[in-house]
Amino acid sequence: MTAQIIDGKSFAESVRARVEKAVARLKAERGPTPALAVVLVGEDPASQVYVASKGKTAKALGVVSIERILPATASQAEVAAVVDELNADPNVHGILIQLPLPKGLDEDAILARVDPAKDVDGFHPQNVAALALGGAGGRAGLIPCTPLGSLMLLKAHLGDLSGKEAVVLGRSRIVGAPMAQLLLRENATVTIAHSRTKDLPEVLRRAEILVAAVGRPEMVKGDWLRPGATVIDVGINRLPPEASGGVSGKTRLVGDVDFASAAQVAGAITPVPGGVGPMTIACLMHNAVVAACRQAGLADPEEFAGLIG
């Protein structure tokens, strides 16, 4: 068996096209022009690259991009003041705190300070609770971008997830926990596996759907998988030159799944790179537009219909 490749890069392009169309329609109808603010504290090179990529994507889609950059020496009060200012600005619809924050800052307190209506990362306790409650009592809150993108890929490939046995490998609040909640909302039967799960390969072999988000390069081997399983590999791990197939001076990106062996067993799999990664920024733009519409008292954009519903 050779697995079908789930092309996240191509699907992300289709999401971005929907975002661009929704933004253009809002402008034509004199609705809000979505504006996304990113708060970057410090000079972490990877964060700087990621923030620049977000800004470039936003501008290309017609979303206003705002960057608030603070030094690594910024105090808790200084970061909080920037968040408060953005919360109070009616022309800012989405706020993202670029993680990780420098040591000494209370990350939880900063994330909880963001207005939940503008929390495009879906990390505020109110949005976490809304997801756990399945949107009971009204519209669901904003959903974390990587799990949202993973769900879009699953729905596009499999359609109805009801009754399918799913295993989420990893329990982080950024990916694992919200991914499990999203799958439960789709009526899948969900197991969360982690570092202390006994007989992990046997647990994974039950999965019709496996979402791997454990942060360990190539941990999941092909013989851990159920034949024909759909595998969503969230991991992004950079192997050093000495572990990159003998190519001198070259690093290599790999996922949490050993792609070569897994592709011989799985029915479908996301590659790394080119799988879930491109979906994260696309879903960030999706969330920024949804947030702008909701703050203006409008329905969620019609252009997004069918992505997860």
N, C-alpha and C positions, 0 to 999 in steps of 0.2 A: 504493500500500500504506500502511495506517495500522497502526502497531505495537500489539500488545496491551500494556496496561500491567500490569507485574508489581507488585502491591500489597504492598510490604514492610511497611507499617503493619498491614494486616490479618493477614498471615502472622505478624508478631511477636506480635500478640495471641493467636494460636493457640499459639505457643511458650510465652508467659507462662502461658496456661491450663494447659498441660502441667506447667510448673514448679510452679504452685500446687497442682495435683492431686498431684504427686509429694511435695511438702513435707508436705501434709496426710496422705498415706498413711504417710510416715516417722514423723510424730508419733504417729499412731494405733497404729503398730506398735512404738512406743517406740524408734525408731531415732534417729539424730542429727538435731538441728534445724540445718540448714545456716546457717552464719554467714560473712558476707563482710566483710572489713576493707579499707578504702581508706586509703592513705597519701597525704596531700596536703601538699606542701612549697611554701610561698609563697602568694601571694594573686592568682594569675592569674585574672581574672574568668571566662574561659571554662571553666577547670578547676573553679572553684567551682560554676558552674552545672551542669556535667556530674556532679560528685560529688553534688550535691544531688539530681539526677535519679536517679542510681543508688540512693541511699539511699531515696528515695520509692518506687521500683519494688520494691526488695527488701522493704521493710516490707509493701507491698500484697500480696506473694506469700507472706508468711510466713517469709521469709529474714531472719535477724538481721543488721542493718546496724551496722557499727562504723566510726567515722571517727577517724583519727589525724592531726591537723593540726599541722604544724610551721612555724615562721617561715622566710622565705626565707633567713635568715642561718644556718639549721641547718647544722652541719658534716657531713661524710661519716660520721664516727663516730657522730654523733647519729642520723642517718637509719638507719644500719646497726643501731644498738641497738634501734630501734623494730621493724625487720624481724625481728631475732633474737627479740625478745619475742613477736611474733605467731607466728613459726615454732614456738616452744616451747609455745604455748597450745593444748591439745587441743580447746578449744571454738571455735577459729577454723579454718575449713575452707578458706577462700579468701582470698588476699592480692592486692591490686591496687595497683601503684605508679602514681599518676596522673602522666602525662607531658604536657608536658615538665617535667623537673626544672630548678631554677634553675641558672644558669651557675656553674661551679666544682665541681659535683657530678659524680661519675663514674657516669653512668647505667647503663652496662653492668655495672659492679660491683654496683650496687644491685639490678638485675634478677636477676643471677646469685646473689644472696644469698638470694632468696626460695626457700623449700622447693619443689622442683618439683611435689610432690604438692598444694601449695596455690596454685600459679601459674596462676590462672584466666585470665590473659591469654595464656598459652602462649608466653612470651618466654624462659623459662629455657633454657639450652643443652641440657639433657636433654630437654625437650619438643620443642625444635627438631629434635634428632636423632631422636626417636621418630617425628615426622611424616615426616622424610626417609626413614626406614627403613620407612615404611608400617605401623608397628605390628608389625614382625617380632619374633617371640619373645614376644609377649604383647599385652596391651591397648595401644592407642595412648595417647600422653600427652594432656595437655590442649591443645586446638587454639585458636589465636588467634581472637577473637570475630568480627571483621569477615569474614575469609575463611570461617569456619564458617557465618555467616549467609548469605553469598553462595552457598555451596554448597547450603544448604538451599533457597534460592530457585530455583536451577538445577534441582535434583532434583525439586522440586515441579512445575516447569513442563515439564521435558523428560523426566523419568524417567531411563532408562539413558543415561549419558554416554559409554559405551564406544565408542571409535573416532571420536568427534567431534573435529573440529579446533578447538582452543581457542587463543586468544591472550590473554596477560595483559600489559597495558600498564602497566609499572611494576615495579620490582624491589626495593622496600623490604622489610625483614625483618618489618614489621608487617602488610603486606597482600600485596604482589606475590609474594614468594618463597614464603610458606606457601600462597597461593592456587594457585600452580603445582603445588606438591607434592600438594595435595588433588585437583586435577584429574588428575594422574598416577595417584593412587591409585584414581581412578574409571575408569582406562584410557582417558582422552582422550589425543589427540596434542597436546602442549603446546609453544607457542613463547612465550618471554618477550621482549617488545619494550621498548625504553627510549629515552632521549634520543639515544643514538648509533646506533640502528638505522637502517640505510640504507633509503631508500624506504619509510618507515613506512606511508603509506597503502596501498601494495601489499601489505605484510605483513598489515595489518588486513583487507584485502578477502578473505583466505583463510579468515577465522575464521567458523566456525559459531557459536562462543561467543566473545564478547569481554568481558573483565573489565577495565575502565578504572580504574586507580588510580595516576595520574601526578601529580595535584595541580596541574593547569593548567586553568583554567576554559574550558569549551567547546572544548577543543582538537580533539576528534575530530568531524569533519564527516560528514554523511550520506553523501557520495559516497566516504568511506573505508570504508564498510561493505559486506559481502556481503549482497545482498538476502535477507531472511528470517532474518538472524542474530539470536541472542538476546544482548542487551546488558545487562550488569550494570555500572552506573555507581557506583563507590565514592566518587568525588570529592565533596567538600563545600567549595565555594568561595564566599566572600561578596564580591559585587561592590559597589564603592562607589556612592554615589548617582548620580554623574555617568555611571556605566556601567549603570544600572538602568532603562533604558527611558525616561529623561527624567522619572521621578517624583521630585519634589523631596524631598530628605532621606531617601529610602527606599533601603535596601540590598536586595540580592536574592541568594538562595542558588541556585547553579547547580552542575552536576556537571562532570566532565571531558569529557562528551559534549555536543555541541550538540543539545539535545533536539528542537528544532523540525525540523531537517533530518534527524536520525537516525530520528525516528518515522515518516518517510515511506519509509524503506528497510528498517529492521529488522522482524523478525517479532514481537519482544517486547522490552520495555525497562523498566528501573526508572527511576522519576522521581526528581528531587531538588528538594525534600525528599520524603520518604514512600516511599523505596525501601530501600536498604541500611541507612540510618541507624538506623531503629527496631530492626533486627535485631541491632545490636551489643550494646545493653543486654540484650535478650532472651537472647542467647547467653551473655552474662556470667552471668546468673542460671542458665541451663542448666549452665554449667561449675561454678558454685558447688555445685549439687546433686550433680553427678557427682563432684566432689572429695570432698564429705561422705560419699557412699556408699562410695567407694573407700577412704577412710581408716578407715571402719568395717568394712572387709572384705566389703562388700555388692556385689552386681551393679549395673551401671548401671541407672538407673530404667527400669522397663518402660514408663513413660509416654513415654519419648523414642524408643521403637522406631519406625523408619521415617522419622525426620527426615533422616538422611543414609545410612541403610543400606538 
